[in-house]
Every structure is written in structure tokens, then in C-alpha cells.
Amino acid sequence: MTDTQAASPLAQKLRSGQFVMTAEVVPPVSSDAQDLMKKALPLKGVADAVNVTDGAGARAHMGALAAATIMQQAGIEPILQLVCRDRNRIGLQSDLMGAAALGLRNLLILGGDKPTAGDQPDAKAVFDLDSRTLSQTAKGIGEGLLPTGTKVSGAVPFFIGAADAPIDPAADWQPKGLIAKIEAGASFAQTQFCMDARVLRRYMQRLTDAGVLPGLQFLIGVNPLRSAKSGTWMKNNLFGTIIADEMIARMEKAADPAAEGRKICVEYIEEISTIPGVAGVHVMAPGNDAAVPDVINAARERVAKAK
């Protein structure tokens, strides 16, 4: 493997056993790179890598491929999100080759929100490929072949991620979807919010029993809650979200709920850093971006002591 084909820093950290902390940026509705950097720079040197969302919420934003490139040039390692909603297989294959040419190595492959979820509900959804097929395509391009069998010059392996939503598994549950994603090329997974260590322990144990772990690197979604009300709303309305009742109760009693939410998040990261199979966390705070660097910095200190 040449220097230009070396594994991404994110991949190297995960493979070495380092506890990784990622965050994300929703590119602005802007044509000015400085507007993007206002959002991204607070994470530089703080997060190990930063997701760049692709048409989040089925709304138009600065393109993810351009935004990821701008961030990488500024010294922020991006994880390029790529959704199936907006482009057919030709466009997606072209974007993958372009990403490789631009030096982007980390991918998170997603289906994407349906247009009816956004502000242009009459937009036509493409969904020519599903996320598993797109992962297979990315893996093939990284190995030098298009799905047609055409050779791709200058091929560079991608570090491919998949989305997941932990559950409290029933006795007969099997992680068939995750196994399919691994077979399609996924090496890591970033999850929906899972803020209940008891549930997470049971989930990780089941994945271990099924052979998913230790092969797939899991980054668990966490959130520095701003209030008990927002936590309750997320738990009841945001698909796949798990938040322990005790956390919401603490928020209800707190004199400063936002500060308590950051404290809870840091404590939780420390706790789950010791769970076998948990390779790191993905810190997401929609509408509360300023809390993310503080949480990551504080959590690093706690995790280092716990280790």
C-alpha cells in the first residue's frame, strides 16, 4: 500500500484500539465556505473525525462532497455521508471516484430521508440503490472495479461505515441486517442515540454472541441533552432513540438543565467506554452545537482515567 493509499487516521485509530470520538456538521444553506468553517472549526483538534451530512432532513445544503473537501483542506478529517435518495447509480459511482481523487477515505453510507420529510415534498426520490448495494459499490470501486466490470484506475480503498440503531434484543433476535452490511463492506458503524448502558451492554453481548463483534467498530450515538422536555421528545418521537428514565429525571431536578445534560453525557461516555465492543462515541447535538467540543474534551479526560 502506497502513502496515498494508506488507511485514514480514523481507521488507524479504531484498529489500534483507541477510543474514538466523532461529531458531525450539517453544511449550511450557503455558497460561502466561511459559513461552513464557522460550524466546523470548533471541532478541529477536538473530534477525531467529523461527519458531513448529505442533504440532511431532505433539505438542500452545501454539497457534502464539496464541504468534506473544504474541511479536509482545513485539517479536519471528514466522514463523507453519501445517501441513496438523490442520485442514480451512475452519479453515485462518479461521486465515489471523485471522493477518492480528492483524498476522502471515510464514508458513511445511508438510505437518506424521504423527500416528504423536507421542505420540498414534491421532489422526486431516486433510490436507484439501497445502502447495502451502495456499500458494495464503494467497496468494489475501492478495489478497482465498477459494478459493470470496468476497471477503475488509481483505486483507493475506502473506510466504509453503516448506520445502526441499538435495541434491547429479544431472545430470538439476530443481527441479520448488520451481518449483511458487514458482508457489503462496512468496517464501522455509527448508531442512533443510545443512552442506557444496561440496554447497550445487552446489545453488545448479543452482537458478540452472533459474531458481529469484534469485527465491526461501533461508535455509539450520544447527546448532551438540553432539557428533560427535549429528552422526552427525542425518546418518544425520534426513531430508534433510547434514553434512560433516570437521565430525564436528573434533568427535571436540575437547576441548570443544559449543564446537567452535558455532565450526564460525559459520565455516560466514561461508563460505556469500558463496555466490550464499544469503540467510541458519535456526539450529536442538533441545535446545540456549542456543547459538543466541551463534552468531547471533558469526556477524553474521564475516559483516559478510566482506562
Secondary structure by P-SEA (a helix, b strand, c coil): ccccccccaaaaaaaaccbbbbbbbcccccccaaaaaaacccccccccbbbbbccccccccccaaaaaaaaaaaccccbbbbbcccccaaaaaaaaaaaaaacccbbbbcccccccccccccccccccccaaaaaaaaaaaaaccccccccccbbbbbbbbbbbbbccccccccaaaaaaaaaacccbbbbcccccaaaaaaaaaaaaaacccccbbbbbbbbccccaaaaaaaaccccbbbbbaaaaaaaaacccaaaaaaaaaaaaaaaacccccccbbbbbbcccccaaaaaaaaaaaaaaaac
